[in-house]
Amino acid sequence: MSKITIRKATIEDAQVILGFVHELAKEEKAEHEVETSKEQLAKTLFGKNSTSHVIICEAEGVPIGHAVYFFNYSTWQGKNGLYIEDLYILGSTPMFLANYFIFFLFFLFFFSQSSCSLIKSW
């Protein structure tokens, strides 16, 4: 099995993230709906006022996926939450299901260590 690394994304990852966005949209037959650019992602994900976070999943140092998430709040439940916007692993990756599972487990661990009581996703 490949060595899996999960790290915080940096502005230098904007092109890689854009590639993942296009791959995900292609898989969902919605590539024509992608309107963003590398520059837009760099500005909105890594800019001073960004409220979103991105992590990159790598196998042997090569990016194979990403996750975009942000924190939210439920007034009805009075609890902090975590919303996962994207959780994507390249479908062509060897050991796809194992890698996806590891990435998802990271989120469960992260969630358990945070002050959040809710986790939501698409």
N, C-alpha and C positions, 0 to 999 in steps of 0.2 A: 504494500500500500504506500502511496505517496505521502510525504510529509506535508501536512496541512497547517497553514498559518493563517490566522485571522488578525488583521491589523486595521487601525484607523486609517481611512483614506486621507490623502493630501491633495492639494490643488493640482499637483503633477499627475494625478490619476484621472483628471477630467475626461481625457480622450478615451481611456479604458472604460470609464463609467458610461460614456456616450455609446461606446460599442456594445456594452451589455444592454443598454436601453433599447438599442436597435434590434439586438438579437431577441430580446423578450417580446418586443412589438411584432417582430417577424413570426415568432412562434404563435402569437395570438392573432395573426393575420390582420394586424393593425399598424404595420410599419408606416403607412401613409399618414397616420395620425401624429407621429413624432414631430414636434415643432421646435424642439430645443437644439442648442448647439454646444460645442465644447466651451465656448466663452460664457454662455448663459449658465451652464452647470457650474463652472468655476466661480462665477459671481454669486449665484444663489445658494450653492452648497457650502462654499468656503469663504464667502464674504463676511465682513464684520458683523452684519446683522442677521446672519443665517440662523434659523431655528431648527434646521435639519442636520442629521448626522449620517455619515456613510462609513461602512466598513468594507474591506476587501478580503475575499477569501482567496488564498493562493495554494497551489500544489507545486512543491519543489520550486518555489519562488516565482511561478507564473500565475498571474491573475486568472481565476476561473469563475469568479462570481462576486456579487456585491449585495449589500443590503442598505436601504435608505430607511431611516426611522426618525421619529420625533416624539416628544413627550406631549401628552394632552392631559385633560382633566375632565372628570365627570361630575357635574354639579348634582346630578340626581343621586349618585352614589357617594359623593364627597371623597373621591379617591383620585390619586394621580394615576396616569396610565402611560403606556408605551404603544405607539402605533407604528407598525411595520408597513411602509409603503411598497417597497420592493424587497424580495428575497429571491435572488436569482443565481443559479449555477448553470454554466454552459452545459447543454444537453449532450454535447459530443465528448464531454470529459470522461475519461476512464473512471470507473467507480462512481458514476454520477449519483446514484442513490445514497451511497455511503457518504460522499462529500456533502450532499444536501442535508443529510441527517446530522452530520457533525456541525454544519453551519447553524442548523435549527437548534441544536443542543446548546450552542454558544448563546443564542438568544434566550433560551430558557434559563441558563446560568446567570446571564446578565440581568435578566428580569428578577430573578430571585435575590440578587445582590442590591437591587435598586429599591427606592422607596415606593415604587409603583405597585399598585394592587390589581391593575387591569392590563391586559395585553390584547390588542386588536390588530387585525390585518385586513387586507382587501377582502 
